[in-house]
């Protein structure tokens, strides 16, 4: 999981989001929170719908497509980090 600031290249930026978590590997089961749990925290914190703030990126070199979960407030990032 990686925390990034979105720019004009990202689909979620065009939808109005400024920050996102990016998940590139789906096989890492040692995380404290899964993608679904993080999306739940963000949805409840910012009052979003499920499909409004998620997106898949482009696959590079035959790898899996990265999964993006977008949000607007940087304080939401702090909330997710405190949940871990």
Backbone as CSV, one residue per row, in Angstrom:
resi,resn,N_x,N_y,N_z,CA_x,CA_y,CA_z,C_x,C_y,C_z
1,UNK,0.847,-1.174,0.000,0.000,0.000,0.000,0.889,1.233,0.000
2,UNK,0.518,2.176,-0.830,1.290,3.399,-0.953,0.331,4.587,-0.946
3,UNK,0.693,5.640,-0.241,-0.096,6.862,-0.182,0.485,7.843,-1.192
4,UNK,-0.368,8.357,-2.122,0.113,9.298,-3.133,-0.812,10.504,-3.226
5,UNK,-0.263,11.586,-3.756,-1.070,12.753,-4.103,-1.350,12.646,-5.604
6,UNK,-2.627,12.702,-5.970,-3.017,12.515,-7.361,-2.731,13.747,-8.195
7,UNK,-2.536,13.525,-9.489,-2.378,14.626,-10.436,-3.205,14.329,-11.685
8,UNK,-3.051,15.121,-12.713,-3.890,15.033,-13.901,-3.817,13.730,-14.660
9,UNK,-2.832,12.886,-14.393,-2.720,11.597,-15.074,-3.696,10.556,-14.550
10,UNK,-4.225,10.749,-13.371,-5.043,9.735,-12.711,-6.532,9.961,-12.948
11,UNK,-7.255,8.871,-13.081,-8.705,8.926,-13.275,-9.403,9.526,-12.068
12,UNK,-8.957,9.173,-10.879,-9.599,9.686,-9.671,-9.405,11.191,-9.511
13,UNK,-8.311,11.730,-10.011,-8.100,13.174,-9.962,-9.153,13.878,-10.811
14,UNK,-9.468,13.300,-11.943,-10.483,13.876,-12.822,-11.877,13.780,-12.214
15,UNK,-12.053,12.850,-11.281,-13.327,12.734,-10.562,-13.393,13.667,-9.357
16,UNK,-12.294,14.340,-9.035,-12.311,15.326,-7.962,-11.576,14.939,-6.701
17,UNK,-10.849,13.831,-6.700,-10.109,13.392,-5.521,-8.673,13.891,-5.579
18,UNK,-8.067,14.109,-4.418,-6.717,14.662,-4.364,-5.678,13.675,-3.829
19,UNK,-6.085,12.679,-3.069,-5.163,11.711,-2.493,-5.686,10.309,-2.759
20,UNK,-4.779,9.324,-2.689,-5.204,7.942,-2.921,-4.230,6.968,-2.267
21,UNK,-4.742,5.795,-1.986,-3.917,4.654,-1.633,-3.825,3.790,-2.873
22,UNK,-2.627,3.278,-3.142,-2.399,2.425,-4.300,-1.960,1.061,-3.796
23,UNK,-2.653,0.030,-4.252,-2.310,-1.351,-3.917,-1.813,-2.017,-5.185
24,UNK,-0.538,-2.431,-5.171,0.041,-3.062,-6.362,0.139,-4.568,-6.215
25,UNK,0.249,-5.052,-5.013,0.338,-6.495,-4.806,-0.873,-6.959,-4.014
26,UNK,-1.488,-8.013,-4.502,-2.687,-8.541,-3.854,-2.382,-9.777,-3.023
27,UNK,-1.156,-10.236,-3.051,-0.802,-11.475,-2.372,-0.238,-11.258,-0.974
28,UNK,-0.036,-10.029,-0.585,0.536,-9.732,0.722,-0.566,-9.802,1.777
29,UNK,-0.616,-10.912,2.494,-1.660,-11.105,3.501,-1.183,-10.732,4.903
30,UNK,-0.007,-10.134,5.009,0.530,-9.756,6.311,0.094,-8.364,6.738
31,UNK,-0.728,-7.706,5.941,-1.204,-6.362,6.284,-2.182,-6.422,7.441
32,UNK,-2.239,-5.340,8.188,-3.191,-5.274,9.288,-4.596,-5.001,8.779
33,UNK,-4.706,-4.185,7.724,-5.995,-3.868,7.117,-5.981,-4.259,5.643
34,UNK,-7.076,-4.824,5.165,-7.176,-5.170,3.753,-7.695,-3.973,2.962
35,UNK,-7.699,-4.105,1.635,-8.209,-3.039,0.780,-9.663,-2.726,1.101
36,UNK,-10.437,-3.767,1.356,-11.854,-3.578,1.653,-12.045,-2.808,2.960
37,UNK,-11.275,-3.127,3.974,-11.394,-2.440,5.263,-10.972,-0.979,5.157
38,UNK,-9.938,-0.706,4.389,-9.509,0.678,4.198,-10.564,1.462,3.433
39,UNK,-11.156,0.844,2.418,-12.227,1.506,1.668,-13.423,1.792,2.571
40,UNK,-13.729,0.897,3.485,-14.825,1.112,4.442,-14.542,2.308,5.345
41,UNK,-13.322,2.412,5.848,-12.950,3.536,6.715,-13.082,4.852,5.963
42,UNK,-12.605,4.884,4.723,-12.676,6.102,3.916,-14.119,6.463,3.597
43,UNK,-14.922,5.463,3.275,-16.342,5.726,2.961,-17.072,6.317,4.146
44,UNK,-16.848,5.784,5.317,-17.552,6.310,6.492,-17.013,7.679,6.898
45,UNK,-15.711,7.910,6.721,-15.114,9.190,7.118,-15.543,10.323,6.193
46,UNK,-15.665,10.035,4.891,-15.974,11.095,3.934,-17.365,10.982,3.316
47,UNK,-18.117,9.959,3.670,-19.473,9.824,3.167,-19.550,9.559,1.676
48,UNK,-18.749,8.609,1.186,-18.675,8.326,-0.241,-19.401,7.028,-0.588
49,UNK,-19.739,6.864,-1.857,-20.274,5.609,-2.370,-19.123,4.690,-2.745
50,UNK,-19.414,3.408,-2.931,-18.369,2.428,-3.184,-17.633,2.686,-4.493
51,UNK,-18.343,2.802,-5.584,-17.684,2.884,-6.882,-17.225,4.290,-7.235
52,UNK,-17.594,5.272,-6.461,-17.189,6.640,-6.766,-15.710,6.892,-6.480
53,UNK,-15.150,6.235,-5.505,-13.797,6.576,-5.080,-12.780,5.456,-5.295
54,UNK,-13.108,4.467,-6.124,-12.164,3.408,-6.436,-11.923,3.351,-7.934
55,UNK,-10.743,2.882,-8.299,-10.389,2.810,-9.707,-9.244,1.831,-9.882
56,UNK,-9.147,1.248,-11.075,-8.014,0.413,-11.439,-7.124,1.179,-12.391
57,UNK,-5.816,1.039,-12.230,-4.869,1.680,-13.122,-4.527,0.777,-14.295
58,UNK,-3.548,1.199,-15.065,-3.100,0.432,-16.225,-2.054,-0.594,-15.805
59,UNK,-2.127,-1.776,-16.419,-1.130,-2.807,-16.173,0.142,-2.460,-16.939
60,UNK,1.278,-2.642,-16.310,2.562,-2.344,-16.934,3.386,-3.625,-16.984
61,UNK,3.786,-4.026,-18.162,4.652,-5.191,-18.304,4.013,-6.502,-17.907
62,UNK,2.727,-6.662,-18.130,2.046,-7.906,-17.807,1.738,-8.093,-16.338
63,UNK,1.987,-7.105,-15.535,1.683,-7.195,-14.106,0.200,-6.942,-13.861
64,UNK,-0.200,-7.183,-12.640,-1.581,-6.887,-12.268,-1.825,-5.394,-12.249
65,UNK,-3.054,-5.019,-12.491,-3.413,-3.605,-12.494,-3.458,-3.077,-11.073
66,UNK,-2.849,-1.926,-10.811,-2.909,-1.353,-9.456,-4.327,-0.899,-9.125
67,UNK,-4.663,-0.986,-7.860,-5.991,-0.633,-7.366,-5.878,0.648,-6.560
68,UNK,-6.668,1.660,-6.924,-6.632,2.967,-6.283,-7.887,3.180,-5.441
69,UNK,-7.709,3.714,-4.238,-8.810,4.147,-3.389,-8.577,5.628,-3.108
70,UNK,-9.431,6.492,-3.637,-9.232,7.925,-3.540,-10.041,8.581,-2.436
71,UNK,-9.525,9.728,-1.964,-10.220,10.523,-0.949,-9.737,11.952,-1.038
72,UNK,-10.420,12.869,-0.362,-10.139,14.300,-0.498,-9.342,14.900,0.653
73,UNK,-9.577,14.447,1.853,-8.968,15.076,3.025,-7.710,14.322,3.451
74,UNK,-6.662,15.057,3.715,-5.435,14.421,4.188,-5.618,13.867,5.597
75,UNK,-6.575,14.397,6.329,-6.851,13.879,7.673,-7.421,12.451,7.618
76,UNK,-8.004,12.065,6.492,-8.485,10.701,6.334,-7.304,9.732,6.307
77,UNK,-6.208,10.155,5.723,-4.991,9.335,5.731,-4.532,9.084,7.165
78,UNK,-4.584,10.117,7.987,-4.203,9.981,9.392,-5.138,9.020,10.111
79,UNK,-6.419,9.092,9.805,-7.392,8.195,10.416,-7.092,6.732,10.069
80,UNK,-6.785,6.464,8.813,-6.465,5.098,8.396,-5.184,4.620,9.086
81,UNK,-4.198,5.493,9.184,-2.950,5.109,9.847,-3.173,4.807,11.323
82,UNK,-4.066,5.526,11.970,-4.371,5.258,13.383,-5.115,3.946,13.551
83,UNK,-5.886,3.530,12.548,-6.607,2.258,12.617,-5.645,1.070,12.516
84,UNK,-4.496,1.307,11.901,-3.518,0.217,11.754,-2.848,0.023,13.074
